[in-house]
Amino acid sequence: MKNLLAPQTLQFARTPNEGAKSDVERDAILADPGFGKHFTDHMVDICWSALGGWHRPRVQPYGPLSLDPAAAVLHYGQEIFEGLKAYRHADGSIWSFRPEANAARMQRSARRLALPELPTEFFIDSLKELIAADGSWVPSAADTSLYLRPFMFAKEAFLGVRPAEKVNYYVIASPAGAYFKGGLAPVSIWLSANYSRAGKGGTGAAKTGGNYAASLVAQAEAYEHGCDQVLFLDSVEERFLEELGGMNIVLVKKDGTLLTPESPSILEGITRDSILQLAEDRGHTVERRQVTIDEWREGAASGDIVEAFACGTAAVVAPIGTLKSADFEITHDSTETALSLRSELTDIQYGRGEDRHGWMMRLDA
Ligand SMILES: Cc1ncc(COP(=O)(O)O)c(C=O)c1O
């Protein structure tokens, strides 16, 4: 749904949070942020209507939303979101990583979910506005960041099944430490045999809540089997690798080739794209193609596939030590390629390494 009425710039109204956390309270949270548990003092809120386009942009105190019980999102799940991080560099400045790519992905998700497309400049402005209010929430300890969560949903109170004519876009933020409890220790993955995450022609390539809702029962099965994450196969032939519940997957061959699934029903990760670019810069061959579970299994057994890792904004890169399924197991000892690419990427994100692709964008200036 294109929005032709959007103004060129948005003037944000700012309402400070009178009950904002004190410096002492905030510092206590930032000392041990966990992941997704604590939220900053403010949030961005922009309205959209079919008649008026994007309007009423504001930064306001973080707090509960008021929703009509008939709001379409509560019934038909018309919702999309994004996830990216703000990083504090050694000189105190605050940066984000490829935010235009998140803006573009949110526009693709919006098209699939029949939601309005938020122009890239509004997306970037919304992040800068939130950082202007809550920049003190960006932690500075090693490997910490402020996770930014833009999201948009159908707010119109209407029970007919059609694209909503009233939508709101928000950004909230949450200080973040390590995503997995074990830090950089290899994670274990459960191969889902009973459930698919996405189907042909479905919403798998969009970042929409329903995909995650559909993955939860499989994720619970993974926990029951002592695994950290779940791996989904394609829903048609049930043999091609797709992705994990919240991360993409990459396999590494003995000759250094990186292999990653290409599929119209997976979320195109910005971390994966960046890691593969860094690998290509180093001279690795990268193959983006269909990969079967048998190819991985046989490659691991013959020694042709030596390593596997998962990647996504939250955990960055996580080496995979084990893939478990009901009737076989794949194990990898090596974590070398994953950890070396991870440190090259995080060096760029935290301003320690050269940003030769122009991926970083300053948010606090
Ligand atoms: C299902 C899924 N796949 C892949 C990714 C990785 O995407 P990105 O690297 O852009 O965070 C995510 C989000 O982190 C995800 O939720």
The ligand as an SDF file (V2000), in Angstrom:
LIG
                    3D

 16 16  0  0  0  0  0  0  0  0999 V2000
   13.5150  -15.5430   11.3910 C   0  0  0  0  0  0  0  0  0  0  0  0
   14.7460  -14.7190   11.3330 C   0  0  0  0  0  0  0  0  0  0  0  0
   15.6780  -15.0340   10.4330 N   0  0  0  0  0  0  0  0  0  0  0  0
   16.8140  -14.3180   10.3330 C   0  0  0  0  0  0  0  0  0  0  0  0
   17.0540  -13.2330   11.1440 C   0  0  0  0  0  0  0  0  0  0  0  0
   18.3240  -12.4650   10.9990 C   0  0  0  0  0  0  0  0  0  0  0  0
   18.0890  -11.1840   10.4800 O   0  0  0  0  0  0  0  0  0  0  0  0
   19.0400   -9.9690   10.8280 P   0  0  0  0  0  0  0  0  0  0  0  0
   20.4330  -10.4470   10.5660 O   0  0  0  0  0  0  0  0  0  0  0  0
   18.6390   -8.8830    9.8960 O   0  0  0  0  0  0  0  0  0  0  0  0
   18.8280   -9.6480   12.2480 O   0  0  0  0  0  0  0  0  0  0  0  0
   16.0930  -12.8580   12.0900 C   0  0  0  0  0  0  0  0  0  0  0  0
   16.2320  -11.6880   12.9810 C   0  0  0  0  0  0  0  0  0  0  0  0
   17.1400  -11.4350   13.6650 O   0  0  0  0  0  0  0  0  0  0  0  0
   14.9170  -13.6270   12.2000 C   0  0  0  0  0  0  0  0  0  0  0  0
   13.9870  -13.3060   13.1060 O   0  0  0  0  0  0  0  0  0  0  0  0
  1  2  1  0
  2  3  1  0
  2 15  2  0
  3  4  2  0
  4  5  1  0
  5  6  1  0
  5 12  2  0
  6  7  1  0
  7  8  1  0
  8  9  2  0
  8 10  1  0
  8 11  1  0
 12 13  1  0
 12 15  1  0
 13 14  2  0
 15 16  1  0
M  END
$$$$
